[in-house]
């Protein structure tokens, strides 16, 4: 695999099957500073990562820090795909906490996307701060047969799901749905933001993700766009588990503070658009 310092800002992966992403190990080592072994930051990071996976809950998101103040405070957040089981989420995050420090040794700021989760840590606060860099784009190399109509259908569902995901609450920001596409096909899509960012930032991040599609994935049967603060996935084959997303949302709603206003939902944040 290429060393991180030689990577371009856009990490492009040509995959014939998006399931191959599980072995693609996509990461970025930021040039924001280094730490040394046995330093205060190193100790804080090790302590923080050791408990991160066990703190993941049904929201699929967790943010925490360890240490008194910068530059020695370690900050980390993890996000899992909203449609996976909690056990799978915790397992993915656990593996990421072991892998990322080895991929980016002694780097204070690093990010890793695995097949169903993301881990991001830094010596500066990440919570509530939208991050659009870097962007990873993964796509199926096969083209659809009616590209013009397909792109129109894709734009329709992405635009609606973007609004739905952004309007989610402070614990989950996700939307999934399908839309009839040309040639008797259906487009399935899922959009998700880290729930710590604002509605405006979530919408902006997802817009940035959608704008990446023409750069890599025009007329492709499936694609995934990964950005630190959000992600966008679509496929002509079903890939998400709506039942699990609904279960997670119900569990999160039950655990939400009593004084927290309930998010405004449209059809439980899931749409099924038809022509």
Secondary structure in CASP SS format (residue, H / E / C, confidence):
PFRMAT SS
TARGET T0000
AUTHOR 0000-0000-0000
METHOD secondary structure of the structure
MODEL  1
X C 1.00
X C 1.00
X C 1.00
X H 1.00
X H 1.00
X H 1.00
X C 1.00
X C 1.00
X C 1.00
X E 1.00
X E 1.00
X E 1.00
X E 1.00
X E 1.00
X E 1.00
X C 1.00
X C 1.00
X H 1.00
X H 1.00
X H 1.00
X H 1.00
X H 1.00
X H 1.00
X C 1.00
X C 1.00
X E 1.00
X E 1.00
X E 1.00
X E 1.00
X C 1.00
X C 1.00
X C 1.00
X C 1.00
X E 1.00
X C 1.00
X C 1.00
X C 1.00
X C 1.00
X C 1.00
X H 1.00
X H 1.00
X H 1.00
X H 1.00
X H 1.00
X H 1.00
X H 1.00
X H 1.00
X H 1.00
X H 1.00
X H 1.00
X H 1.00
X H 1.00
X H 1.00
X H 1.00
X H 1.00
X C 1.00
X C 1.00
X C 1.00
X C 1.00
X C 1.00
X E 1.00
X E 1.00
X E 1.00
X E 1.00
X E 1.00
X E 1.00
X C 1.00
X C 1.00
X C 1.00
X C 1.00
X C 1.00
X C 1.00
X C 1.00
X E 1.00
X E 1.00
X E 1.00
X E 1.00
X E 1.00
X E 1.00
X E 1.00
X C 1.00
X C 1.00
X C 1.00
X C 1.00
X C 1.00
X H 1.00
X H 1.00
X H 1.00
X H 1.00
X H 1.00
X H 1.00
X H 1.00
X H 1.00
X H 1.00
X H 1.00
X H 1.00
X H 1.00
X H 1.00
X H 1.00
X H 1.00
X H 1.00
X H 1.00
X H 1.00
X C 1.00
X C 1.00
X C 1.00
X E 1.00
X C 1.00
X C 1.00
X E 1.00
X E 1.00
X E 1.00
X E 1.00
X C 1.00
X C 1.00
X C 1.00
X E 1.00
X E 1.00
X E 1.00
X E 1.00
X E 1.00
X E 1.00
X C 1.00
X C 1.00
X C 1.00
X C 1.00
X C 1.00
X C 1.00
X C 1.00
X C 1.00
X C 1.00
X C 1.00
X C 1.00
X C 1.00
X E 1.00
X E 1.00
X E 1.00
X E 1.00
X E 1.00
X E 1.00
X C 1.00
X C 1.00
X E 1.00
X C 1.00
X C 1.00
X C 1.00
X H 1.00
X H 1.00
X H 1.00
X H 1.00
X H 1.00
X H 1.00
X H 1.00
X H 1.00
X H 1.00
X H 1.00
X H 1.00
X H 1.00
X H 1.00
X H 1.00
X H 1.00
X H 1.00
X H 1.00
X H 1.00
X H 1.00
X H 1.00
X C 1.00
X C 1.00
X C 1.00
X C 1.00
X C 1.00
X C 1.00
X E 1.00
X E 1.00
X E 1.00
X E 1.00
X E 1.00
X E 1.00
X E 1.00
X E 1.00
X E 1.00
X C 1.00
X C 1.00
X C 1.00
X E 1.00
X E 1.00
X E 1.00
X E 1.00
X E 1.00
X E 1.00
X E 1.00
X E 1.00
X E 1.00
X C 1.00
X C 1.00
X C 1.00
X C 1.00
X C 1.00
X H 1.00
X H 1.00
X H 1.00
X H 1.00
X H 1.00
X H 1.00
X H 1.00
X H 1.00
X H 1.00
X H 1.00
X H 1.00
X H 1.00
X H 1.00
X H 1.00
X H 1.00
X H 1.00
X H 1.00
X H 1.00
X C 1.00
X C 1.00
X C 1.00
X E 1.00
X C 1.00
X E 1.00
X E 1.00
X E 1.00
X E 1.00
X E 1.00
X E 1.00
X C 1.00
X C 1.00
X E 1.00
X E 1.00
X E 1.00
X E 1.00
X E 1.00
X E 1.00
X C 1.00
X C 1.00
X C 1.00
X C 1.00
X C 1.00
X C 1.00
X H 1.00
X H 1.00
X H 1.00
X H 1.00
X H 1.00
X H 1.00
X H 1.00
X H 1.00
X H 1.00
X H 1.00
X H 1.00
X H 1.00
X H 1.00
X H 1.00
X C 1.00
X C 1.00
X C 1.00
X C 1.00
X C 1.00
X C 1.00
X C 1.00
X C 1.00
X C 1.00
X C 1.00
X C 1.00
X H 1.00
X H 1.00
X H 1.00
X E 1.00
X E 1.00
X E 1.00
X E 1.00
X C 1.00
X C 1.00
END
